Amino acid sequence: MLHTWGPSTIRFTLAEHSQIRGLGATAWFGWYDDDDTIEALTDQWLEAPAEAARGTIADTIHARAFDQVPSIARGLFHILTAYHANLTGVIEATGPYMWNINRA
């Protein structure tokens, strides 16, 4: 078991969702290996010519992920950040971005 967290942006698309990719030794340490099944499906999803085909492939990937159970999401949290009132240009995102900030 590996307890970790990451921003929701790394789970935004099937290609970016590292927790279901099944990359084995080329992924995080100790990560499961899916015998390239999900990787082949992910390639098909990326190359699919139409939205309907991508939807069908996505359903197949999700079914495989439910069969393999590569990860279990155990919760959701928000990291709150406070900024002084005299700052402008603060970028609200998944982490602190220290550019574009000016004093008002």
C-alpha positions in Angstrom: 0.0 0.0 0.0 1.2 3.5 -0.9 -0.4 6.5 0.7 0.0 9.5 -1.5 -1.9 12.5 -3.0 -1.9 14.6 -6.1 -3.8 17.3 -7.7 -6.9 16.4 -9.6 -5.3 17.7 -12.8 -3.2 14.5 -13.1 -6.5 12.5 -13.4 -8.1 14.8 -15.9 -7.8 12.5 -18.9 -7.2 8.8 -19.4 -3.7 9.5 -20.8 -2.7 11.5 -17.7 -4.2 9.3 -15.1 -1.1 7.7 -13.7 -3.0 5.7 -11.1 -4.7 3.4 -13.6 -2.1 3.2 -16.4 -0.4 -0.1 -15.1 3.1 0.9 -16.2 4.9 -1.4 -13.7 8.6 -0.8 -13.4 8.5 2.3 -15.6 5.9 4.0 -13.3 6.2 4.8 -9.6 8.2 2.5 -7.4 6.2 -0.7 -6.7 3.5 0.2 -9.1 1.4 -2.6 -10.6 1.9 -4.0 -14.1 -1.1 -4.5 -16.3 0.6 -6.5 -19.1 0.2 -3.4 -21.4 -3.6 -3.9 -21.6 -4.5 -0.4 -20.4 -1.6 1.1 -22.3 -2.8 -0.4 -25.6 -6.3 0.9 -24.8 -4.9 4.3 -23.9 -3.1 4.5 -27.3 -6.3 3.5 -29.0 -8.2 6.2 -27.1 -5.6 8.9 -28.0 -5.8 7.9 -31.7 -9.6 7.4 -32.0 -11.1 9.4 -34.8 -14.4 10.2 -33.2 -15.9 11.0 -29.8 -18.1 7.9 -29.9 -15.1 5.6 -30.3 -13.3 7.4 -27.5 -16.3 6.8 -25.2 -16.4 3.1 -26.0 -12.6 2.7 -25.4 -12.9 4.8 -22.2 -15.6 2.4 -20.9 -13.3 -0.5 -21.6 -10.4 1.2 -19.7 -12.7 1.9 -16.8 -13.9 -1.7 -16.7 -10.3 -3.0 -16.8 -9.4 -0.5 -14.0 -12.3 -1.8 -11.9 -11.2 -5.3 -12.5 -7.6 -4.7 -11.6 -8.2 -2.1 -8.7 -4.9 -0.3 -9.2 -5.8 2.4 -6.7 -8.5 3.4 -4.3 -9.3 7.1 -3.7 -9.8 7.6 0.0 -10.8 11.2 0.1 -10.7 14.7 -1.1 -9.2 17.8 0.5 -8.4 21.4 -0.5 -5.2 23.2 0.4 -6.1 26.7 1.4 -3.7 29.5 0.8 -3.9 33.1 2.1 -2.4 36.1 0.4 -2.1 39.7 1.7 -4.9 42.0 0.5 -2.5 44.3 -1.3 -1.4 41.6 -3.9 -2.9 41.4 -7.3 -2.4 38.9 -10.1 -2.4 35.9 -7.8 -3.0 32.7 -9.9 -5.5 30.4 -8.2 -4.5 26.8 -9.1 -3.3 23.5 -7.7 -0.2 25.0 -6.2 1.5 28.3 -5.5 2.6 30.2 -8.6 4.8 33.1 -7.7 4.8 34.9 -11.0 2.3 37.6 -12.1 2.0 39.0 -8.6 2.2 42.7 -8.0 1.5 45.0 -5.0 -1.7 47.0 -5.5 
